[in-house]
């Protein structure tokens, strides 16, 4: 006996939406205050920290 699975439109929409809008990795983006704090904490190191690039607007 052979059964076939046909995904529903809702399943396909959900999968497509997840592929086009992946979740952000935790801790990937930092705000300017955190960058300034890390720069002060770093002291005399040569590491330069900058604010994150703007995120694209959804919609």
C-alpha positions as CSV (number, residue, x, y, z in Angstrom):
1,X,0.0,0.0,0.0
2,X,1.4,3.4,-1.0
3,X,0.5,6.6,0.7
4,X,1.5,10.0,-0.5
5,X,2.0,13.1,1.6
6,X,1.0,16.4,0.0
7,X,2.0,19.4,2.1
8,X,-0.7,22.0,2.6
9,X,-0.4,25.6,1.4
10,X,0.0,26.6,5.1
11,X,3.0,24.3,5.6
12,X,4.7,25.6,2.4
13,X,4.0,29.2,3.4
14,X,5.5,28.6,6.9
15,X,8.6,26.8,5.4
16,X,9.1,29.6,2.9
17,X,8.7,32.3,5.5
18,X,11.3,30.6,7.8
19,X,13.7,30.3,4.9
20,X,13.4,33.9,3.9
21,X,13.5,35.3,7.5
22,X,16.0,33.3,9.5
23,X,16.2,34.1,13.2
24,X,19.0,36.2,14.5
25,X,21.8,34.6,16.4
26,X,21.7,35.5,20.1
27,X,24.4,38.1,20.9
28,X,25.2,38.9,17.3
29,X,24.0,42.5,17.4
30,X,25.1,45.0,20.0
31,X,23.8,48.4,20.7
32,X,26.1,51.5,20.8
33,X,26.2,51.7,24.6
34,X,27.4,48.2,24.9
35,X,30.1,48.9,22.2
36,X,31.2,52.0,24.1
37,X,31.3,50.1,27.4
38,X,33.5,47.4,25.8
39,X,35.8,50.0,24.3
40,X,36.3,51.6,27.8
41,X,36.7,48.1,29.3
42,X,39.3,47.3,26.7
43,X,41.5,50.2,27.8
44,X,44.5,50.7,25.6
45,X,43.9,47.8,23.3
46,X,44.0,48.4,19.5
47,X,40.6,46.8,19.1
48,X,38.1,49.2,17.5
49,X,34.4,48.5,18.2
50,X,31.6,50.1,16.2
51,X,27.9,50.1,16.3
52,X,26.1,47.4,14.3
53,X,25.0,47.9,10.8
54,X,21.3,48.8,10.5
55,X,18.9,45.9,10.1
56,X,16.7,45.8,7.1
57,X,13.1,46.9,7.8
58,X,10.5,44.3,7.6
59,X,7.4,45.1,5.7
